[in-house]
Amino acid sequence: MNLHIKGCRLIDFRSLNDAQKRLVLEWRNHDAVRTCMLSQKIISYEEHMLYLESLWHMKDKLCYLVQKQNRGIGVIEFGNITKESAQIGLSKNPHIKGVGNLLMSLIESVACEKLHLQELQLEVLERNKHALHLYEKWGYSVTSNQEHLICMEKKLCC
Ligand SMILES: CC(C)(COP(=O)(O)OP(=O)(O)OC[C@H]1O[C@@H](n2cnc3c(N)ncnc32)[C@H](O)[C@@H]1OP(=O)(O)O)[C@@H](O)C(=O)NCCC(=O)NCCS
């Protein structure tokens, strides 16, 4: 189901049109995004379509394309969703700047208002200083740091 929050339209990946599917894939494969992911391989259109199809069967995963004033600004994701917590991910449109704080605030709005969660977790590569700075600023604390992968969590005050 699509959402409207803070002047943004959040389009559920299960209702993307073909142009939006291609846009999300182009962003994911862009060097600036791909190199920050745990799996850095280039994803083919066919693999991407299979992934999008698989979301219909995954009850514990939600992904949204975020649009502001009809322009795509990024993607936010929730995985391993339980009654209490979820693992989050985000990435911006690689062709724009300055949307990290907005994407974080949308994540927390969805977590509180739609999913009614108490805690969010995430994983980030140790070298991704930009994302680390953002997460620390938003109150996430490190829970482990092994083999250059940092795990963080935040208790929500909804
Ligand atoms: C993480 C990401 C969403 C942040 O979006 P963004 O638009 O670049 O973020 P912003 O410009 O809003 O900056 C957020 C903060 O990081 C700071 N920042 C910018 N560049 C930085 C850098 N190189 N090192 C540290 N901090 C940096 C900004 O100053 C800002 O902090 P402030 O609000 O205190 O001024 C974006 O960089 C991205 O999509 N990266 C690729 C995918 C990714 O890394 N996802 C996370 C995987 S765990």
The ligand as an SDF file (V2000), in Angstrom:
LIG
                    3D

 48 50  0  0  0  0  0  0  0  0999 V2000
   23.4170    7.3480    3.2060 C   0  0  0  0  0  0  0  0  0  0  0  0
   22.7040    8.3360    2.2680 C   0  0  0  0  0  0  0  0  0  0  0  0
   21.2380    7.9130    2.1250 C   0  0  0  0  0  0  0  0  0  0  0  0
   22.7560    9.7280    2.8740 C   0  0  0  0  0  0  0  0  0  0  0  0
   22.0750   10.6180    2.0170 O   0  0  0  0  0  0  0  0  0  0  0  0
   22.6590   12.0780    1.6730 P   0  0  0  0  0  0  0  0  0  0  0  0
   21.6770   12.8180    0.8580 O   0  0  0  0  0  0  0  0  0  0  0  0
   24.0050   11.8740    1.0730 O   0  0  0  0  0  0  0  0  0  0  0  0
   22.7650   12.6760    3.1010 O   0  0  0  0  0  0  0  0  0  0  0  0
   22.7850   14.1850    3.5000 P   0  0  0  0  0  0  0  0  0  0  0  0
   23.4350   15.0090    2.4310 O   0  0  0  0  0  0  0  0  0  0  0  0
   21.4070   14.5280    3.9490 O   0  0  0  0  0  0  0  0  0  0  0  0
   23.8100   14.1320    4.7130 O   0  0  0  0  0  0  0  0  0  0  0  0
   23.5190   13.4940    5.9090 C   0  0  0  0  0  0  0  0  0  0  0  0
   24.5990   13.8890    6.8800 C   0  0  0  0  0  0  0  0  0  0  0  0
   25.8720   13.3140    6.5060 O   0  0  0  0  0  0  0  0  0  0  0  0
   26.8790   14.3640    6.4520 C   0  0  0  0  0  0  0  0  0  0  0  0
   27.8960   14.0110    5.4540 N   0  0  0  0  0  0  0  0  0  0  0  0
   27.8830   14.3000    4.1500 C   0  0  0  0  0  0  0  0  0  0  0  0
   28.9800   13.7730    3.5510 N   0  0  0  0  0  0  0  0  0  0  0  0
   29.6860   13.1490    4.5140 C   0  0  0  0  0  0  0  0  0  0  0  0
   30.8950   12.4190    4.5380 C   0  0  0  0  0  0  0  0  0  0  0  0
   31.6180   12.2170    3.4270 N   0  0  0  0  0  0  0  0  0  0  0  0
   31.3400   11.8970    5.7300 N   0  0  0  0  0  0  0  0  0  0  0  0
   30.6190   12.0830    6.8690 C   0  0  0  0  0  0  0  0  0  0  0  0
   29.4470   12.7760    6.9010 N   0  0  0  0  0  0  0  0  0  0  0  0
   28.9950   13.3070    5.7380 C   0  0  0  0  0  0  0  0  0  0  0  0
   26.0900   15.5850    6.1030 C   0  0  0  0  0  0  0  0  0  0  0  0
   26.7910   16.7400    6.5060 O   0  0  0  0  0  0  0  0  0  0  0  0
   24.8280   15.3820    6.9230 C   0  0  0  0  0  0  0  0  0  0  0  0
   25.0480   15.6750    8.2750 O   0  0  0  0  0  0  0  0  0  0  0  0
   24.3800   16.9730    8.9480 P   0  0  0  0  0  0  0  0  0  0  0  0
   22.9050   16.7890    8.7700 O   0  0  0  0  0  0  0  0  0  0  0  0
   24.8620   16.8640   10.3640 O   0  0  0  0  0  0  0  0  0  0  0  0
   24.9220   18.1310    8.1750 O   0  0  0  0  0  0  0  0  0  0  0  0
   23.3830    8.4120    0.8760 C   0  0  0  0  0  0  0  0  0  0  0  0
   24.7000    8.8580    1.0200 O   0  0  0  0  0  0  0  0  0  0  0  0
   23.3550    7.1150    0.1080 C   0  0  0  0  0  0  0  0  0  0  0  0
   22.3340    6.7350   -0.4640 O   0  0  0  0  0  0  0  0  0  0  0  0
   24.5110    6.4140    0.0690 N   0  0  0  0  0  0  0  0  0  0  0  0
   24.6360    5.1980   -0.7270 C   0  0  0  0  0  0  0  0  0  0  0  0
   23.8230    4.0640   -0.1240 C   0  0  0  0  0  0  0  0  0  0  0  0
   24.1710    3.8480    1.3310 C   0  0  0  0  0  0  0  0  0  0  0  0
   25.2800    4.0440    1.7680 O   0  0  0  0  0  0  0  0  0  0  0  0
   23.1570    3.4140    2.0900 N   0  0  0  0  0  0  0  0  0  0  0  0
   23.3600    3.0460    3.4740 C   0  0  0  0  0  0  0  0  0  0  0  0
   23.8470    1.6280    3.5150 C   0  0  0  0  0  0  0  0  0  0  0  0
   24.0330    1.0840    5.1910 S   0  0  0  0  0  0  0  0  0  0  0  0
  1  2  1  0
  2  3  1  0
  2  4  1  0
  2 36  1  0
  4  5  1  0
  5  6  1  0
  6  7  2  0
  6  8  1  0
  6  9  1  0
  9 10  1  0
 10 11  2  0
 10 12  1  0
 10 13  1  0
 13 14  1  0
 14 15  1  0
 15 16  1  0
 15 30  1  0
 16 17  1  0
 17 18  1  0
 17 28  1  0
 18 19  1  0
 18 27  1  0
 19 20  2  0
 20 21  1  0
 21 22  1  0
 21 27  2  0
 22 23  1  0
 22 24  2  0
 24 25  1  0
 25 26  2  0
 26 27  1  0
 28 29  1  0
 28 30  1  0
 30 31  1  0
 31 32  1  0
 32 33  2  0
 32 34  1  0
 32 35  1  0
 36 37  1  0
 36 38  1  0
 38 39  2  0
 38 40  1  0
 40 41  1  0
 41 42  1  0
 42 43  1  0
 43 44  2  0
 43 45  1  0
 45 46  1  0
 46 47  1  0
 47 48  1  0
M  END
$$$$
